[in-house]
């Protein structure tokens, strides 16, 4: 992976702050829920940096349409990020490895 990933903060139509973790190739690999305050969104990013390194924090899920995705959870069990949908288990496992690789040192970009 030649390019470093980054966290991207955006404000949605409802005025809530959301972040995406974007891989070096530009693909979104993890997305947050909405936060009412920017500071809470930044805290969510820090939580991803820490929890992304702990295998037990990844919750693997199969959707009704048989596609795979995962949630990254904090120590208290709260979901702090959700992946895209993957066609197969291998894709999902690669997605988790990408989050683990990118999150700790990802820069911050605000739009």
N, C-alpha and C positions, 0 to 999 in steps of 0.2 A: 504494500500500500504506500504509494509515493506521496499522496497528499494527506494532510491531517484533516480530521473531521472537525465539526464545530456544532455548537448549540445555536439555534436560531430562535429568537424571541419575536413573536408577532402579537398584535392585538386583534382579536376577532371582532365580528360585527356587533356582538353584545358588549364589547368593551373589556372583555376578559383577556388576560395574558396567557399565552400558550407557548410551549417550546417544542421544537423538533431537534433530535440529534441527527445530524446529516453526516454521512460518510464522506470520505475524500473524493469519491466518484459522483457526489451530488445526490445520492439516494437517501431518502429519509428512512432511518432505521429504528427510531423510537419517537413516539409522540405523547405529549402530556394531555391532561384534562385542562379545563380552564381555571385560572386563578384570578381572584378579584383584585389582588395587589401585585405589583411588579416584584416587591420584595419576597412574596410567597413563591412566585415563579422562580426567582433566583435560588431560593431555598430548595425548591424541587430539583433544580439542576444540580446543586451540590449533593443532594440525596442520591441522584442517579450516578454521579461520579463515584460515591462510596459504595453503594449497593450493587452496582454493576459488576463489582469484583467478587461478589459472593454468590456462588452457584445456587445455593438454596433459595435465593431471592427471585429466581426466575420461575414463573408459573407457566407451564406448557399447556396449551388448550387446543382442542379440535372443534371447529365451528360446525354448525348444522349442515353446511354444504361440504363438509369434509376437508376444508382448508385448515391449515395450521397457523397459529399465532401465539405470541407469548406476552405476558405482563411482567414487568419488573416491579417488585414490591419493596417497601421499606420494612424496617425491623418490626414495626407495629402492624404489618400486614396490609397497609394501604397501598393501592396501586399508584405508582409514580410515573409509569410510562407503559405504553402499549405499542406493539409492533404492527407492521402491515400484515396482510394475509399472505401465506406461502402455500404453494401447490403441494409441497411434500415436507416430510419431517427433516430431510437434509437441508432444505432451504431455511427452515426455521432455526435449526441448530447453527447454520452459518450466520444467520441474523444475530443470534445471541452472542456468538464469538465476535462479531463486528462491533456490537455495543460494548462488549468487554474491552475490546482493543481501543476503541475511539474515545469512550466517555472520560477516562481519567484526565487526559491532557487536551481535550477539545477546547477550542477557543470559543468566544461568544460574539454573536452577530445579532444586532437588533435592527428590525425593519419597521 
